[in-house]
Amino acid sequence: MKSTIRSNWPKYVLQLGVLAALIFFLSGLAAKIFPKLAPSDPEALCPMGGLEALTTYVTRGSLPCSMSSSQIVMGVLLAAAVILFGKLFCAYLCPIGTLEDLLTKFRKSLGIGGLELKSGGAADKILRAVKYGLLFWIFYSTATASELLCRKFDPYYAVATGFKGEIVLWMSLVALAVLVIGGFFIKRFFCRYICPLGAAANSFRFWLPLLLLALAWWGLSAVGLPLQWWMLLAAFCVLGYLLEIFYRKPKLQLLHVIYDDDSCTMRCYSCQKNCPYNIDIPGSGGIVTDVDCTLCGECIASCPRKAINFGVVTKPMESKAGRLVPAFVAVALTALGIIFGSRFEVPTIDEKWGIEEGMQLQTMRIDNLTSIHCYGSSMAFKGKMERVKGVYGVKTYANSHAVVLTYDPAQTSEEKLLEEVYEPSHFRVNSPEPTAYKELKVQTIRTEHMPNRTDLNYLGLQMRLSGRKVFGIESEYDCPLIVRVYSDPAEELDEAWFREIVEKKVLAMPIHGGGVKETPVDFTFVRLEKGESTIGIKEYLERMFDPFSAEYNGRYPSGDSTVVRKRTEVYEGKPQFIYEIQDRNYEKPIIKRALPFLSNHLSKEEGVIGTYLKLNKDLEPSIQIRFAEPMTADRIWELMNMPVWQITYAPDDVRDVDAKMKFDKKGTCYEYQ
């Protein structure tokens, strides 16, 4: 069978162009060539994520995860485009559709015959129900949890993130296997039977019945029937499925494939054989309105008598330019989505509480809060602000890292709110030898435009790259911001040096393996405060150190039952010991992230009282395990070095995970004081 790649070049140019662009950006190649580019988001233009986000926003008033208005616009445009122009996204832009088309081409090049499931047959009807079941499950779970469920098994997302995203590995591997194996033997298998976005797109094509369904649901709710939103979702999926298998001919579409029976003199059925969905084009009655048609142009490219063309409504476009129209519309709609998606932003959350009649409330916007980057961080910020007197609402924008606070000016002020929002921080620039210094010099500078904890880290890294003997910095809220700088007493740091460091516009950090990562910064130096002071090395190290502490409970007999008691109380008055392992690397963030896992693993063992990260008597970071009999130091060492740790996430959710830490040498044991 003749290849259609050359004759249907608009489709393949666009498909392969999109695929190449995804590889270029998501592989990291773009970032290496253009270091100033922001990290690529594999879901930036995903209409599926946009539809999920819109559903969640309508039902919960919040956006899931890191979804933004860009994805919502793409989802809305997909729905509009499907109604007016057909499933152009599936034919020209979707990387999964592209892969399935390439798999079909590869199979044919090997001379391997494919399988055909007769459209309308029993197997076809049963398999089409799968994507509608997935559609309901994904949208229901996302809207109730504000977390994109499709990420867990979406083969595109798994591959695009290098299997490092928010995936469930076995689910992603199964989905990928279904995509590759199914797509190899059956044309567009995944798109036809598995893809939930395909189910949504097919349903949108039957817009009038769905509109009537929504009006009926609204009317029944208005008269007092206790209908839930998920009931409408379920009805949407069931109605979409029934229309797809029994009706199959949507209305209103402007673009069509138009077949001219008089021009077809061969009856070769090449068009049907090349159609990814095996649509009976000669039997279409002139205008192809089948719900599966994506306007891919394969039928047009394969017709030897040029009896098939794209057309507007019922008029065919017989010129060569007409062959470009679907591809052009697909590109134009994508560009429109990018433009409109960047012009406005839907809030990630919009929450209010405790508002009483008569309050004269005001709003205050705070920008550049990079800690606000998703639904979870937005809810954490809301939880913090709920405890602030005078605050009655929080609106967050994860995409632009901004918040809007609703507050009562009679109870608080903008300055007080800024102080509540700001989180004091510290950053260790270099590590002084505790034995080399009795005290360090302290200088205070004032800065602006540093609202985030990470901003202090960036400033500290600039100081580290300077090569000067600066050991640490810490911040304290004020306007302008207070930044204390701890350095070698012999190091001369004047106002000109501080200004140069603070106002550097780019942080150029060397990358392991070569190269430099450039991060734009925009801090303002205000002044160097007069006077200097000193701080003892012990006090300084304690200020720069982030300790960890966890003490455990246990269940103990009490009469005919058991009670929960603190182990510190259970073992009070009995001999207790500390098992200590010292290592300067324990200050690193990767170790601090692993400590809760170690603590959880040890907490189930009787005799283990607590796990701590502290500075020991030599002012060195150390992990300390407090224990009493029947626990022993040898048993603790054995537990810490198990290759698999048992972690309790919930009373009914206990999992075996790979050990998060490794220990090279045994620690020391001494009596707990």
N, C-alpha and C positions, 0 to 999 in steps of 0.2 A: 504494500500500500504506500502510495506516494506521501512523503513527508509534507506537512503543512507549515513548517517553520518559516520558509522563505515567503510563501504567499500570505501568511498571517503574521508578518513581522511586527506590526504595532503591538500585538499582544505579548509576544516573546521579548521584545525590547523592553517593554514596561515591566514585565514579570522579572526578567533577569536583572534589570536596573534596580528594582526594589530589593531584590535578593543581594545584589552586590553592595548596595548602600547599607543594608543591615549588617553584612559581614564587615564592611569598612568601619562602621561606628561601634558595633558591639564587640568586635574582636580587640578593641583598644588601639588599632592602627591609627585611627583619626586623632586620638589623644596624643600619640607619639609625634605625629606630624604637626598637629596644631595643639600645643600644650595648654593654651588658654581656653580650649573648649571645655564646657561643662561635661561631667560624666554622662554617658548615654543611657537613657532609660528605655529598656526593651518594650515598655508598654506605653510610650509617649503618645502614639497615635492609634492605640488599640480601641476599635469601636466596641468590642465585647466588654472591656473594662469600663468604657463610658456608659454603656447601658446598665451594667451592674451598679455603677456609681449613682446613676440617676435614680434607679429603683430604690437604692438605700437612702438617698437624700429625700425622696418623696415619702418613704415609709418611716424613716427614723430622724430626719432632719439633719443628717450628717453624711459625710463622704467616707467610704471605706479606705483604709490604708493611706497610700500617698496619691490617690486619684485626684485629678484636678479638672478644671473646666475644659481643658483641651480634650481630654478623653470624652467628657460629656458631649461636647460639640460634635466630636467624631461619631459618637453613638447616635445622636439625633440626626446628623446628616446621613448616616447609613440608612436609618429608617425612611427618611424622606427620599433618598436616592433609590432605594428598593421599590418604593411605591411608584415613582415617576419614571425611572430609567432601568430598573431591573437590578440584578445582583452583580453590579460591576466590580465591587470590592472582591468578591469571590473569584472572578475571572482574571482580574488584572493586578491586584495588589496583595492579596493574601499569600504569605510565604508557604503556608500549608498547601494551598491550592496549587501553587507553582511546583512544589515538590511532588505532588501527586501527578501532575501533568508530565513532569520529567521522568517519573517512575514508569508511566505508561509508554513514553517514547523509548526508554531503556529496554523495557520488556520486548517491545516490537522489534528493536534492533537486534535482539538476541534470537528472534524467531520463535519466541514462546507465546503460545496462545493464551488469551485471558479468559476470565469467567464472566458471563453475563447473567445478571439477575433480572428477569423479565419485569419491566415496570408494570406495577399493578398486580403482580403475582403475590402469593401468600408470603413468601420469604421477604420480598421487597416491602410489603406492608408492615410486617412484624419488625423488621430491622429499622424502618423509619421511626418507629415509636421510641427507639433508644435515645435519639438526640433530643426529643421532647422531654423524656424523663430526666436527662442530664440538665436540660434548660431549667426545669422547675427546681431541681435539687441545688443547682449552682446559685440561682437568683434568691431562693429562699434562705439558703445558708449564708450567703453574703449579706443580705439585708438584716438578718437576725444577729450576726456576729460582727458586722462592719469589717470583714476581712475577705479578700477575694479568694473564694474557694477554687476557682479555675486555675489559680497559680499552682495548686498542689499537684495537678496532673497534666496541665497544658503542655504538649510536646514542644511547641514553639518557645514558650517561656523557659522550659527546662534547658533546651539547647542554647537559647540566646544568653542565658546566665551561666553557661558552662556547668549546669547541674549544681549551681551554688545558690540559687534563689530560694524562695520560700516554697520548696517542693516537698512532696512525699516521694522518695526515690522510686519505690516499687511501682507506685501509681504512674509516675512519669515514664518509667521504662515500659510498662504495659501499654500505655497510650502511644508511645513512640513505635513500639512493635506493631500495634494494630494499624497505625498510620502507614508504616513502610510495607509490611507484608500485605495488608489489605489493599493499599494503593497500587502495589505491584501487579496483583492478579485481577483486581476489579477497578475499572476506571472510576476515579473520584469516590472511592469507598468511604473514606473518612468524612468527606464533605457531605455525601448523600445520607449517611446513616449515623454518624457519631457527632459531628460538629454542632454544639449548641447554638453557635452564632448562625449557622445555616438554618436551624429551626426557627430562630427569631426572625431571620430575613425572610424565610418562606411565609411566616405568619403575617409579617407586615404587608406582604403583597395582597393579602385579603383584608385590606384596611377597613372596608365598610362593615362586614360582619363583626370585626373586632371592636369598631367604634360603637356599634349597637350593643355589643356585650358590655362595654364599659358604661354606657348610658343606663343600661338595665341594672347593673350592679350599683351605680350611684343612686338610681331611683329607689331601689329596694332598701338601701342604707338610709336614704332620706326619710322613709316612712317608718323607720325604727327597727328593721331587722338587724340582728347582731352579726353582720358580715365582717369578716376579717380580710385584710389586703391579700393574704396568701390564697384565699379562695378565688379572687379575681385572677391571680397568677395561674392557679391550677386550671381554671376555666379557659384562660388564654391558651395554655399549652394543649389542652384537650381539643378545643375548637380548631386551633391551628393544625393539629395532626389530622383531624377528620377532614378538614377542607383540603389538605395536601393529598390525601389518598383517595378521596372520592370526587372532589370537584376539579382541582388542579389548574383552573383557568382564571387567574386574577384579572381585575379590571383596572382602568385608569392609566396604565403604563404608556408612556410617550414613545419610547424607543422599542423597536421590535426587530426580530428577524423575519423578513418577508420572502415567501416562496412563490415563484411564478410557475404554475403548472404547465403553461403553454411552452415555456422555454426548456422544460425538462423533457428531453426526447430519448434519454438513455435508460432511465429508471435503474440507475446503478446503485442507488442507496448509499453512495459514498458519504453523503452528508450525515446520515444516521450512524454509519459505522464509525465516523470520526468524532461524532458528538460525545463529549465526556459523560453525558447522561443517557445516551442512546435514545434520544427523543425522535419520535416518528415525524420527521419534518415533511415528507411528501403527504402525510395524512393529516397535516395541521389545518388544512382548509385555506391556506394562503398566508396567514399571520400566525407565527409561533407564539402562543400565550402560555405554554406549559410552565408550571411553577418552578421547574428545575432549570430553565434556560437562564444562562448567565451572560448572554451576548458575547461569548468568547470569540466568535467568528470562525471556529473550526469548520463548521458546515459550509460557510461561504468560501473559505480557502480551498476546500476539497472538491467543490462542484466543478466538473469539467465543462459544463454548459453555461456557467454564470447565471444560473436560474435563481440564485439566492442572494439577497442583499440586506443590509441594514436599512431600516426605514423609520420615518417619523409618523406615528399614528398608523395610517394605512398606505402612505406614500413611500415607495422605495427610493433610496438614494443610490443611483447607479454609477455616480462618478467615483473616481479613485479616492477623492477626499472623503467621501462618505464612509470609507473603511476606517478612517481615523476617529470618527465621532465618538464611539464608546470609550476608547482609550483617552481621548481628550477630555471627555466629561469626567472620567475617573480622576484624572490629574487635577482638573479644575475644582472638583469638590474637595479633594484633599487639601489643595492650597487654600480654599475658602475656609476649611475647618481650622487650619493652622492660624490663619489671620484672625478669625473671629475668636478662636480659643485663647489667643494672646491678648484680646481686648478687654476681657472681663474675667473675674474669678469667683467661683462659687465657694462659700465658706465651708471648711472641713467640718466644723461644728458651729452651732449657733444656739447657745444655752442661756437661759435666764432663770432666776430663782428669787424667792422672798420679796418680790415687788408688791408694794401696798399702794392703795389708791392715794393720790395726792403727792406722791414723791416727785421731786423735780430732778430727774436723772440726766446725766450727761454721758457722752462717750469720749474715749481717748484711744487713738491708734498708736501702736508701737511697731516700728518696722525693724527688719534685719535681725529677727530672733531666729537664728538657725536651729535652735533646739526644737522649734515647731516645724516638723517635717512630715508628719503623718497623723492618722487618727489617734493612735496610741499616745503619742507625745502631746497631742491636743487635749485629750482627756486627762492626762496627768497634770497639765497646766491648769485646766479647769478645776481639778481637785484641789490644787494649791490655792487658787484664787477664791474658791468658795470659803476658805478659812480667813480671808482678809476682810476686816470690817469695812463696810461701805461699798463693797463690790457686789453687783447684782446680775451680772451677765458677762459672758465671754464668747467672742466670735473669733475663730482662728482661720488663717489662710495658709495651708501647708506649702503650697507651691511658691508663694512669695515670702514665706517666713514672717508673717505679720499677725498681730492680734488687735482686736478692738474690745476694750473694756467698757462696760456700762457701770457707772458708779454714781453715788450720791455725794455731791460736793459739800453737803452739810456734815458729812462724816469723815471724808478723806479728801486728799488733794492729788493732783497729778504727780507732784514730787514724791509723795508717800507711795503712790502706786509704782512709780519707777523703782523705788527702793525695794518694794516687795517683789517686783518682777526680777530684779537683778540678783544673780547668785554669786556671792563672793567665791573666789577661786585662787588656786596657787599652782605654780608650775616650777619644777626643778630644772634649771637650765643646765647645770653641770653638778657633779657630785664632789664636794670637798672631802678630803681625808679628815675624819674626826680628830685624829692625833696631830694633824698639821696646824690646826687653828684652835685657839681658845675662844675667839669671837670673830664676828664678821661685821663689815660696815653696812649701814642701812641708809639709803637715800630714797626720797619720796618724790615722785613725779605726778603730774596731773595730765590726764588724757581725755579725749572725747571719741565718740563713735566706736565704742567697744562694748556693745550690750551683751555679748555672748561669752560663755565660759571658754569656748575655743579661741576667741580673740586673744585672750591672755596667753594661750599656748603659742599662737602664731608670733606674738611679740617676743615671747621667750625664745622661740626658735631663731628669730632674727638676731637676738643677742648671742645665742650659741654660735651662729655662723660668723659673728664678728671676731671670734677668737679671744675676746676679753674674758677676764676671770670673774664673770658674773655667775653666781651659783643658784639663785632662785628669785622669783618674783611672786607677789601676791596682791590681790585687789580687795578694795573695800568700797562699797557704794558711797558716792557723793557726786556732786555736780560742780566741777568736772570730777571724773573718776579718780580715786586714789590708787596709785600703784607703788608698792614698796619694792625696792630693788636691793638684794643682798649680794655683796661682792667681797673680794679680797680687800682687806684694809689698805693695802698698798696700791690698789688699782685706782687710777684717776679717771673718773667719769664726769665730764662736764656737761653743761646744758646743750652745747652744740652737738655732742655725740648722741645724747638722748634724742634730740630732735631728728637727727639723721636716721637713727634706728626706728623710731616710732613712725615716721612719715614715709618710709619706704613703701612703694606702691605694689611691690611684688615680693612674695616670699619664694625664693628659689631654692628648693630642697633637693640635694643630690639623691638619686634613686639607686637602690641596690642593683648592681649589674651595669651601671652606667646611665648617663642621662640626668636630666633635671626636671623636677615637677614644679611648675610655677602656679602659685595661688595668689590671685589678686587680693590685696588688702587696702584699706582706706582709713587709717587711724589718724587722729589729729593730736599733735603735741601741744600742750597748753603752757606748762611751765615746770621748772625744777624748783621744788620748795627749798627755802633757805635752811641751812644747818644739816648736820649729819648726826647719826647716833650709832651705837653698836649693840649687838645681840650675842649672847653666849651660844656656842656651837650646839650645846644640848637643846636649848630652847628652839633654835633655828631648825634643827633636824626634826624635832617633834612637830613644829608648825608645818613642815613640808611633807610629813608622813600621813598617809591615809590608813588608819588601822582597820582591822576586821575583827568582829567578835560574834560568836554564836554559842549559846549555852542551851542544853537539851533537857527535855522532860522524859519521863518514863512511866510505864504503868506498873503499879505495885499493889500487892494484895492488901485488902482492908476489910476484915470480916469475911462475908460471903461474896464479896465483889472485888473489883480492882479500881484504883483511883489513879489519876494523873498527878504526878508530883515532880517538882524541879529536882534535878539530880544534885544541884548544889546543896539542897536541903537534905536529900537522902544520904549524901556522903559527908555531911558536916560532922566534924570531930573525928573523922577517920583519916588515916594517912593518905595524902594525895601527892601526885607527882606531875611534873611537866616534861614532856618529850619535845625537844626543841631542835629544829633544823634551821641553820643560819645561811642566808644567801642574799647578796645585794640585788640579785635579779627579782627578788620577791616584790620590789617596788614597781615593777613593770605592769602596765594595764592587763596584759594577757594572763598574768598570774592572778591578779585580783579578780578577773572574770571567772577563773577556774576554782577559786576558793569556796564559793557556795556549793559546788559539786562535791569537793572533798569533804566539806562539813556535812552535807547530806548523807554521803556514803558512810562516814564514821558515826553519825548520830544514832544508828540502829544498834550499835554495839554496847552492851551493858558494861558499865564502868567508865565509859568515855563521858566526861562532864562538859567539855567545851573545846572549841577550836578558835584560835586567835592568830592574827597577824600583828606583830608588835615590834618595836625597837627593843632589843635586849640590853643588858647592862653595858655592852660594848658599843651601843648606839648603832647596831647593825640590824637590818630587817630579818625577822625570823618567824617561821610558822611554829606555833606552840600548841601542843595537844595536852589538855589537862585531864588526868585520869586517876582512877583508884582501883583497887582490887575488886573484881577478878581480872581486870584488864592488866596487861603487862606491856613494857616498852617493846619487846620483841614482836608481840602481836600487833601493836600499832604500826610498826615498820612493815610487817607483812601486809596489813590492810592497805596502807598507803601505796604499796607497790603492786597491788593486784592489777592485771591488765584490763580487767573489766570492773567497773563500779556499779553498785546497785543504787539507783536514784529513785526516791519517792516523790512523784509530782503531785499526787493526791492519794488519799487512803486506798482507793481502788485502782491506782495507776502507778505501778512500780515497774521500772524498766532497767535493763542492763545496758550500760553505755560504755564506750571505750574510755579508759582513764584519761582525765584531762591534764594530769601533771605527771612528771617523772622525777625521781629522786635518785641522785647518783651516789650519795654517801649517807651512812647512818648518822642520826643526830645524837644528841647527848640527853641524858635523863638526870633530873635533879628534883629534890623535894620541893613541893609547892609551899610557898610562904604566904 
